[in-house]
Amino acid sequence: MAKLNMEKHPTDGQVLWLYRCLDNDGNEFARSFTTLQSLKHIDLPSPKIKLNIVKQTAQSIRLRIYSKTLTLAVQLDHPDLEFSANWLDIWPKEKREVTAHKLRDVKIKKNSL
């Protein structure tokens, strides 16, 4: 199950976030180390998926994950959360938009910081 981890890293004067994309075996295949305000998207390898931050506040973050076949919108209630999903089950052949609560294989849980 592929995972997107968001980990907080305090620095001088601002908080940086390390975004780590992990494959089924826990191996990292993409990362971005940046502030929330400057992170626009993460391009993932095959299948071609892009992750966009739509809106973020101090208490929540809304992600939009899309490919050519599907858009998935996810609302996380706090930045210290982990979003994990089974990509093969999420991307159907027909084009449609779904939300996280309609997907059985989406898991959102707190990271252990």
C-alpha positions as CSV (number, residue, x, y, z in Angstrom):
1,M,0.0,0.0,0.0
2,A,1.6,3.3,-1.1
3,K,1.8,5.9,1.6
4,L,2.4,9.7,1.8
5,N,4.0,10.7,5.1
6,M,4.1,14.3,6.3
7,E,6.6,15.0,9.0
8,K,7.2,18.2,10.8
9,H,10.8,19.6,11.1
10,P,11.1,22.8,13.1
11,T,14.0,25.1,12.0
12,D,15.1,28.7,12.7
13,G,12.0,30.8,12.4
14,Q,9.8,28.5,10.4
15,V,8.5,24.9,10.2
16,L,9.6,22.7,7.3
17,W,7.7,19.7,6.2
18,L,9.2,16.5,4.8
19,Y,6.9,14.8,2.4
20,R,7.9,11.2,1.8
21,C,6.1,8.8,-0.6
22,L,6.6,5.2,0.3
23,D,5.9,2.0,-1.7
24,N,4.4,-1.2,-0.5
25,D,7.7,-2.3,1.0
26,G,8.3,1.0,2.8
27,N,10.9,2.2,0.3
28,E,10.9,5.9,-0.5
29,F,10.3,6.8,-4.1
30,A,9.7,10.5,-4.0
31,R,10.2,13.3,-1.4
32,S,9.9,17.0,-1.0
33,F,11.4,19.0,1.9
34,T,9.7,22.4,2.0
35,T,7.3,24.7,3.7
36,L,3.5,24.1,3.2
37,Q,3.2,27.5,1.5
38,S,5.9,26.7,-1.1
39,L,4.8,23.1,-1.9
40,K,2.7,23.1,-5.0
41,H,2.7,19.5,-6.1
42,I,4.5,16.2,-6.0
43,D,4.9,14.3,-9.2
44,L,4.9,10.6,-8.5
45,P,6.3,7.9,-10.9
46,S,4.2,5.1,-12.5
47,P,1.3,5.3,-12.6
48,K,1.5,9.0,-13.3
49,I,-0.1,10.8,-10.4
50,K,0.1,14.4,-9.3
51,L,-0.6,15.6,-5.8
52,N,-1.7,19.2,-5.3
53,I,-2.3,21.1,-2.1
54,V,-5.7,22.9,-2.7
55,K,-6.0,24.7,0.7
56,Q,-4.1,24.6,4.0
57,T,-4.5,26.2,7.4
58,A,-2.8,25.6,10.7
59,Q,-5.3,22.9,11.5
60,S,-6.0,21.2,8.2
61,I,-4.8,20.5,4.7
62,R,-6.8,19.6,1.6
63,L,-5.0,17.5,-1.0
64,R,-6.1,16.8,-4.5
65,I,-4.6,13.7,-6.1
66,Y,-5.2,13.2,-9.8
67,S,-4.2,11.2,-12.9
68,K,-5.7,11.2,-16.4
69,T,-8.5,8.9,-15.2
70,L,-9.5,10.1,-11.7
71,T,-9.4,12.9,-9.2
72,L,-9.3,12.1,-5.5
73,A,-9.9,14.9,-3.0
74,V,-8.8,14.3,0.6
75,Q,-9.3,16.5,3.6
76,L,-6.9,15.9,6.5
77,D,-8.0,17.5,9.8
78,H,-4.4,18.1,11.0
79,P,-1.0,18.3,9.1
80,D,0.5,15.5,11.3
81,L,-1.5,12.9,9.5
82,E,-0.6,10.0,7.2
83,F,-2.7,9.3,4.1
84,S,-2.4,5.9,2.6
85,A,-4.3,4.2,-0.2
86,N,-4.2,1.3,-2.5
87,W,-3.5,3.0,-5.9
88,L,-4.6,0.1,-8.1
89,D,-8.1,0.2,-6.5
90,I,-8.4,3.9,-6.6
91,W,-7.7,4.5,-10.3
92,P,-10.6,3.0,-12.4
93,K,-10.7,3.0,-16.1
94,E,-13.7,5.4,-16.4
95,K,-13.2,9.0,-15.5
96,R,-15.0,10.1,-12.4
97,E,-14.3,12.1,-9.2
98,V,-14.6,10.5,-5.8
99,T,-13.9,11.6,-2.2
100,A,-12.1,9.7,0.5
101,H,-15.1,8.5,2.4
102,K,-16.3,6.6,-0.6
103,L,-13.1,4.5,-0.8
104,R,-12.7,1.4,1.4
105,D,-9.0,1.2,1.0
106,V,-8.1,4.7,2.1
107,K,-6.6,5.1,5.5
108,I,-5.8,8.3,7.4
109,K,-3.9,8.0,10.7
110,K,-1.7,10.0,12.9
111,N,2.1,9.9,12.3
112,S,4.2,9.0,15.4
113,L,6.3,12.2,15.7
